[in-house]
Amino acid sequence: MRRRDAGRRPRRALKPEAIREFIAQLDFTREADIAYFLAVSTGMRRGEVCGLSWRDLDLESQVISIRKSYDCFGNLKDPKTKDGVRRLPMPDSVRDALAMHKEAQKARIDEYAAEQERLAKKNGEKPGKRLEQSESTPVVLSTTMGRLSPNVLEAWLLRDRETLGLDGWAFHELRHSYLSTLALRGVHPKVMQELAGHASSEITMEIYTHVNMEAKRAAADVVSDLFSEPVEAAPAITPIVQVEPRVINGGRRLTLVSSPRERVENAPESTSEQPQERFVPDSCQAAIR
């Protein structure tokens, strides 16, 4: 059976340090930036980000409930599989970013509603129901304060990615970066599958195996580099340790040496003088004879 993604280019993933740099550039009061942040910090798909409403977020308990997905045809629908419906933990950093975004979004909605009322009054029209932020309000809004299309979200990244240092990257690769980080940190594939909402463990294991093989290759390269380092040659002559002479045995000088070379250098000089003749008495000479 032919794979569904056959012929596609391999997905890239940001390294943990690159993710930190990417997040540091985001402004959580902007609709686009909070969408990018949710993808890279929770692994949500673009349809899930666009389908998220404030009722799906429990900032107090720090839980995100993925219940709906929004498609490019304007349909808010259930995820394709039962595994897509899931609850995600909300780290402190995500909670704080969402709280900041919610407050900024409320101010933006109020400003938009006031402008709409002003225009209606100017045109002699009766103002409609005032737009307010509520539990059903999308977390990521369009410029007209409606639910955002996934295609528009992709276009936003296309507009911003060069500024964010992601030139050539797609929105789904933010999600892939999150999942790759989980694999890099050794998170169990089953936990990864539940966080990602994968219907099958096959996709999860593909990511897990690929990332861990990269880590193994990096470890092997470290050892290979060690083996390829040049070995310094040992010195041709071992340095001689100089030892001061000691006086022992009633004044006889003894010098300790650490090598045959030094012993040769400290040996007494040879002499050509003949030894003196010894006196032998006549009585002894007779005995010798």
C-alpha positions in Angstrom: 0.0 0.0 0.0 1.4 3.4 -1.0 2.0 5.8 1.9 -0.3 8.9 2.0 2.7 11.2 2.3 4.8 9.5 -0.4 6.7 12.1 -2.5 6.4 14.8 0.1 9.5 16.5 1.5 10.6 15.4 5.0 9.2 17.6 7.7 11.7 19.7 9.6 11.7 20.2 13.3 13.2 23.1 15.4 15.7 22.1 18.0 14.9 23.0 21.6 17.2 26.1 21.6 15.6 27.3 18.4 12.1 26.9 19.8 13.2 29.1 22.8 14.5 31.8 20.4 11.3 31.5 18.3 9.0 31.9 21.3 11.0 34.9 22.6 10.0 36.8 19.4 6.3 36.3 19.8 3.8 38.9 21.0 1.0 37.0 22.8 -1.5 39.9 22.4 -1.5 39.2 18.6 -3.9 36.6 17.2 -1.3 35.2 14.8 1.4 34.9 17.4 -0.8 33.0 20.0 -1.7 30.6 17.2 2.0 29.9 16.5 2.7 29.5 20.2 -0.1 27.0 20.7 1.2 24.9 17.8 4.8 24.8 19.0 4.1 24.4 22.8 1.1 22.0 22.7 1.4 20.3 19.3 -2.1 21.4 18.2 -3.0 21.1 14.5 -4.0 24.3 12.7 -7.6 23.2 12.4 -7.6 22.5 16.2 -6.1 25.9 16.9 -8.8 27.6 14.8 -11.5 25.5 16.3 -10.5 26.4 19.9 -13.0 28.5 22.0 -12.5 30.0 25.4 -14.8 27.4 26.9 -12.3 24.8 25.9 -9.6 26.3 28.2 -9.6 25.9 32.0 -7.0 28.4 33.1 -7.4 27.6 36.7 -7.0 23.8 36.3 -4.6 24.3 33.4 -6.2 22.0 31.0 -6.9 22.4 27.2 -9.8 20.3 25.9 -9.6 19.6 22.2 -13.2 19.0 21.1 -13.6 20.6 17.7 -11.7 21.3 14.5 -12.4 24.1 12.0 -11.9 23.4 8.3 -11.2 25.7 5.4 -14.9 25.5 4.3 -16.1 27.1 7.5 -17.2 24.0 9.3 -16.7 23.6 13.0 -16.8 19.8 13.4 -15.6 16.9 15.4 -12.1 15.6 14.9 -11.7 12.9 12.2 -11.1 10.2 14.8 -12.0 9.6 18.5 -8.3 10.0 19.3 -8.4 13.6 18.2 -10.7 14.4 21.1 -8.3 14.8 24.0 -7.3 16.8 27.0 -3.9 18.5 27.1 -1.9 19.7 30.1 -1.4 23.5 30.1 2.0 24.4 31.4 2.4 27.7 33.3 4.0 29.4 30.3 1.0 28.5 28.1 -1.5 29.6 30.8 0.2 33.0 31.3 0.4 33.6 27.5 -3.3 32.7 27.1 -4.4 34.9 30.0 -2.4 37.8 28.4 -4.0 37.1 25.1 -7.5 36.9 26.5 -7.3 40.3 28.1 -5.8 42.0 24.9 -8.5 40.3 22.8 -11.3 41.6 25.0 -10.0 45.1 24.5 -9.7 44.6 20.8 -13.3 43.3 20.6 -14.7 46.2 22.6 -12.9 48.6 20.3 -14.2 46.9 17.2 -17.8 46.9 18.6 -17.6 50.6 19.4 -16.4 51.3 15.9 -19.2 49.3 14.4 -21.7 51.2 16.5 -20.2 54.5 15.4 -20.5 53.5 11.7 -24.1 52.4 12.1 -25.0 55.6 13.8 -23.3 57.6 11.0 -25.2 55.7 8.3 -28.5 56.1 10.2 -28.7 52.4 10.9 -29.9 50.8 14.0 -27.0 49.1 15.8 -27.1 45.4 16.1 -26.3 43.3 19.1 -23.1 44.5 20.6 -20.2 42.1 20.1 -18.7 40.8 23.3 -16.1 38.3 24.3 -17.7 35.1 25.7 -17.1 31.5 26.3 -18.0 30.7 22.6 -15.5 33.3 21.3 -12.7 31.7 19.3 -9.3 31.9 21.0 -7.8 33.0 17.6 -10.0 35.6 15.8 -10.0 36.8 12.3 -9.7 40.6 11.5 -13.5 40.8 11.4 -13.7 39.2 14.9 -15.0 35.8 13.5 -13.5 32.3 13.5 -10.3 32.1 11.5 -9.9 29.8 8.5 -6.9 27.4 8.7 -5.9 28.7 5.2 -5.7 32.2 6.5 -3.6 31.0 9.5 -1.2 29.4 7.0 -1.1 32.7 5.1 -0.3 34.6 8.2 2.8 32.4 8.8 3.8 32.8 5.2 3.7 36.5 5.9 5.6 36.4 9.2 8.0 33.5 8.9 10.9 35.4 7.4 10.8 37.9 10.3 10.6 35.0 12.8 13.5 33.2 11.2 11.4 30.4 9.7 11.7 31.2 6.0 10.4 28.3 4.0 8.7 26.6 7.0 5.0 25.5 7.1 2.6 25.7 10.1 2.5 22.0 10.6 6.2 21.9 11.2 5.6 23.8 14.4 3.5 20.9 15.6 6.2 18.5 14.4 8.8 20.5 16.4 6.8 19.9 19.5 6.5 16.2 18.9 10.2 15.8 18.0 11.1 17.6 21.3 9.0 15.0 23.2 10.8 12.2 21.5 14.2 13.9 22.1 13.4 14.1 25.8 12.6 10.4 25.9 8.8 10.7 26.4 7.1 7.3 26.0 5.6 6.8 22.5 2.2 5.9 24.0 2.1 9.3 25.8 3.3 11.0 22.7 0.5 9.4 20.7 -2.2 10.6 23.2 -0.8 14.2 23.3 -0.6 14.3 19.5 -4.0 12.8 19.0 -2.7 10.2 16.5 -5.2 7.5 15.5 -2.4 5.0 15.1 0.9 4.5 16.9 2.6 4.0 13.5 3.0 7.8 12.9 4.1 8.4 16.5 6.7 5.6 16.3 7.9 7.0 13.0 8.7 10.3 14.6 10.1 8.7 17.8 12.4 6.3 15.9 13.7 9.0 13.5 14.5 11.5 16.3 16.1 8.9 18.5 18.2 7.6 15.6 19.4 11.2 15.1 20.4 11.3 18.8 22.2 8.0 18.5 24.1 9.2 15.4 25.2 12.4 17.2 26.5 10.2 20.1 28.3 8.0 17.6 29.9 11.1 16.0 31.3 12.2 19.3 33.1 8.9 19.7 34.2 9.0 16.1 35.7 12.5 16.5 37.5 11.3 19.6 39.1 8.4 17.6 40.1 10.7 14.8 42.0 13.2 17.0 45.8 13.2 16.4 47.8 11.5 19.1 50.8 13.5 20.4 54.1 11.7 19.9 56.0 10.8 23.1 59.3 12.7 23.7 62.4 10.9 22.3 64.4 11.2 25.6 62.7 10.9 29.0 63.6 14.0 31.1 66.1 13.2 33.9 65.0 14.0 37.4 67.8 15.8 39.2 68.4 14.6 42.7 70.7 16.3 45.2 73.5 14.1 46.5 73.4 12.8 50.1 76.2 12.2 52.6 76.3 8.7 54.1 78.8 6.2 55.6 81.1 8.6 57.3 81.4 11.2 54.5 81.1 9.0 51.4 78.9 10.9 48.8 76.2 9.0 47.0 74.2 10.4 44.1 70.7 9.0 43.2 70.0 8.9 39.5 66.8 8.2 37.6 68.2 6.8 34.3 71.1 4.9 32.8 72.1 8.1 31.1 72.6 9.9 34.4 74.4 7.0 35.9 76.9 7.2 33.1 77.3 10.9 33.5 77.9 10.6 37.3 80.4 7.7 37.0 84.0 8.5 38.1 86.4 9.5 35.4 88.9 6.7 34.3 92.6 7.2 35.1 95.8 5.9 33.4 97.9 6.0 36.6 99.5 2.6 37.7 98.8 1.5 41.2 101.8 2.0 43.6 103.9 -1.1 44.6 103.1 -2.5 48.1 106.1 -3.1 50.6 106.5 -6.8 51.4 108.9 -7.9 54.3 111.7 -10.4 53.6 110.2 -13.0 55.8 107.0 -12.9 53.9 108.8 -13.0 50.6 110.4 -16.3 51.6 107.1 -17.8 52.4 105.7 -16.7 49.1 108.4 -18.3 47.2 
